[in-house]
Amino acid sequence: MDKKLLDDINSENRVNEVIARDEEKRNTTEKAIPLAETEDLIRQLPKDHNGRNNWLSQFGISDEAEEIRHGRNESTS
């Protein structure tokens, strides 16, 4: 095989790898639980649970999460 043909094959293989990774990422994302639903599950943990409050402070979108982030929530005291 000549160099140009090998380069073309390698280039096509790289493109196919990128397409496969993109498809895998899309499939994983589609299966993910929406953030609001996840937060509802996390909020069911006891209010004094460190993991609960840590998750809410980092990823939460509710008013309670905002209060935890700003130290205005009784569950963190």
Backbone bond lengths (Angstrom), bond angles and torsions (degrees), N, CA, C in turn:
res aa  C-N    CA-C-N  psi(-1)  N-CA   C-N-CA  omega(-1)  CA-C   N-CA-C  phi
1 M - - - 1.451 - - 1.518 109.49 -
2 D 1.318 114.18 145.08 1.456 116.71 177.95 1.540 111.03 -87.29
3 K 1.308 115.96 165.06 1.466 122.15 -174.82 1.531 111.95 -61.07
4 K 1.325 118.18 -41.24 1.466 120.70 -178.43 1.526 110.32 -62.81
5 L 1.301 117.36 -42.56 1.458 120.57 179.23 1.525 110.56 -64.00
6 L 1.341 117.54 -42.19 1.466 121.24 177.20 1.529 110.98 -63.12
7 D 1.330 116.87 -41.44 1.463 120.58 177.86 1.522 111.01 -62.39
8 D 1.336 115.91 -41.71 1.467 120.01 178.71 1.528 111.17 -63.80
9 I 1.311 117.05 -41.97 1.472 121.29 179.04 1.523 110.18 -64.54
10 N 1.330 116.89 -45.87 1.467 120.64 178.91 1.519 111.16 -62.16
11 S 1.323 117.02 -40.82 1.461 120.79 179.06 1.525 110.39 -63.87
12 E 1.311 117.23 -43.97 1.465 121.03 178.75 1.523 110.66 -63.88
13 N 1.327 117.49 -39.09 1.466 121.07 177.75 1.525 110.77 -62.75
14 R 1.330 117.27 -41.51 1.460 120.80 178.53 1.531 111.06 -63.57
15 V 1.313 116.50 -41.60 1.467 120.67 178.05 1.528 109.94 -62.17
16 N 1.321 116.76 -44.16 1.467 120.73 179.20 1.525 111.59 -63.23
17 E 1.329 118.02 -36.77 1.467 121.63 177.30 1.530 110.51 -64.23
18 V 1.321 116.90 -43.34 1.467 120.94 179.30 1.525 110.29 -63.85
19 I 1.315 117.05 -42.53 1.465 120.84 178.64 1.528 110.26 -62.68
20 A 1.322 116.97 -43.20 1.471 120.63 -179.86 1.522 110.97 -64.59
21 R 1.339 118.10 -42.46 1.469 121.06 178.04 1.523 110.75 -63.37
22 D 1.336 116.53 -41.04 1.461 120.53 179.75 1.528 110.29 -63.68
23 E 1.319 116.81 -42.87 1.464 120.43 179.20 1.518 111.09 -64.77
24 E 1.335 116.71 -40.78 1.467 120.27 178.33 1.524 110.60 -63.81
25 K 1.326 116.78 -42.00 1.459 121.03 178.85 1.522 110.28 -63.07
26 R 1.327 117.12 -43.51 1.458 121.33 179.95 1.529 110.49 -62.38
27 N 1.329 117.50 -42.62 1.464 120.87 179.11 1.516 111.07 -63.61
28 T 1.313 118.11 -40.29 1.456 122.17 179.10 1.531 110.14 -65.76
29 T 1.317 116.69 -43.08 1.459 121.28 -178.94 1.524 111.07 -64.46
30 E 1.323 117.11 -40.36 1.457 120.87 -179.16 1.521 111.84 -63.53
31 K 1.338 116.74 -28.42 1.453 121.53 -178.22 1.525 112.68 -87.44
32 A 1.316 116.93 -8.57 1.462 121.08 -176.83 1.528 110.57 -68.36
33 I 1.325 115.22 147.00 1.460 120.70 176.43 1.525 107.69 -78.98
34 P 1.326 117.75 132.75 1.471 119.61 178.40 1.529 111.41 -57.09
35 L 1.319 115.78 147.50 1.458 122.54 -175.45 1.523 112.43 -56.14
36 A 1.315 118.05 -43.53 1.474 120.65 -178.10 1.534 110.71 -62.22
37 E 1.330 117.12 -39.95 1.471 120.25 178.63 1.525 110.68 -67.47
38 T 1.317 115.95 -39.91 1.461 120.14 177.90 1.524 110.02 -62.68
39 E 1.319 116.28 -44.36 1.460 120.13 179.69 1.529 110.82 -61.99
40 D 1.316 117.87 -39.44 1.468 120.30 177.67 1.528 111.08 -59.34
41 L 1.324 116.77 -39.41 1.472 120.53 177.79 1.527 110.84 -66.86
42 I 1.328 117.14 -45.42 1.462 122.28 -179.59 1.531 110.36 -61.33
43 R 1.319 116.66 -40.14 1.468 120.85 -176.83 1.533 112.15 -67.49
44 Q 1.323 118.48 -12.36 1.460 121.28 177.36 1.527 112.28 -76.83
45 L 1.329 117.18 -16.26 1.461 120.35 176.33 1.533 108.87 -67.47
46 P 1.341 117.32 157.53 1.470 119.60 178.58 1.534 110.80 -57.28
47 K 1.328 116.69 144.49 1.471 121.05 -176.31 1.521 113.33 -62.29
48 D 1.339 117.67 -23.07 1.463 119.23 179.67 1.541 111.85 -92.71
49 H 1.309 118.14 10.03 1.463 123.31 179.73 1.530 109.35 -77.85
50 N 1.329 116.42 117.73 1.470 120.22 -176.58 1.522 112.86 -59.74
51 G 1.329 116.88 -41.38 1.465 119.80 -179.90 1.512 111.81 -62.42
52 R 1.334 115.46 -38.82 1.470 120.75 178.56 1.520 110.06 -60.30
53 N 1.322 116.24 -52.97 1.456 120.77 -175.92 1.523 111.88 -68.47
54 N 1.319 116.57 -34.96 1.462 120.61 177.28 1.531 110.00 -63.99
55 W 1.343 116.89 -46.37 1.461 120.70 179.71 1.531 109.87 -61.88
56 L 1.322 115.56 -47.07 1.468 118.87 -179.01 1.528 111.29 -60.73
57 S 1.323 117.15 -40.82 1.466 119.10 -178.44 1.527 111.68 -67.28
58 Q 1.319 117.07 -30.65 1.462 120.03 -178.29 1.525 113.56 -87.87
59 F 1.336 117.18 -37.74 1.463 119.19 -170.99 1.530 114.64 -124.30
60 G 1.326 117.74 -12.85 1.454 120.88 -173.85 1.512 113.79 -64.54
61 I 1.340 114.76 152.50 1.461 120.67 -179.93 1.531 111.45 -121.96
62 S 1.315 117.14 -0.91 1.469 121.10 -177.59 1.529 110.73 -82.85
63 D 1.347 114.60 170.77 1.468 120.03 175.31 1.525 110.37 -61.82
64 E 1.326 116.23 -38.69 1.466 119.87 179.23 1.528 110.66 -61.50
65 A 1.320 117.16 -40.39 1.467 120.94 178.14 1.526 110.53 -62.43
66 E 1.316 116.82 -41.27 1.469 120.85 177.22 1.529 110.35 -61.85
67 E 1.321 116.62 -42.58 1.462 120.54 179.26 1.524 110.72 -62.76
68 I 1.325 116.98 -41.41 1.474 120.56 178.79 1.525 109.50 -63.93
69 R 1.318 116.84 -43.64 1.472 120.60 -179.78 1.520 111.32 -59.98
70 H 1.314 116.71 -35.20 1.465 120.95 -176.55 1.524 112.70 -99.49
71 G 1.342 116.89 10.94 1.459 121.03 175.70 1.506 115.42 67.39
72 R 1.317 117.08 25.83 1.457 120.35 -178.03 1.529 111.58 -110.02
73 N 1.342 117.07 28.13 1.461 118.93 -175.99 1.512 109.75 -122.23
74 E 1.320 116.97 132.93 1.472 120.97 -178.11 1.527 112.13 -65.41
75 S 1.352 118.39 -19.39 1.459 119.82 -178.07 1.521 112.17 -72.13
76 T 1.331 117.99 -16.46 1.459 120.57 -179.42 1.515 112.19 -99.77
77 S 1.338 118.71 -0.76 1.457 120.11 -177.40 1.507 110.84 -94.25
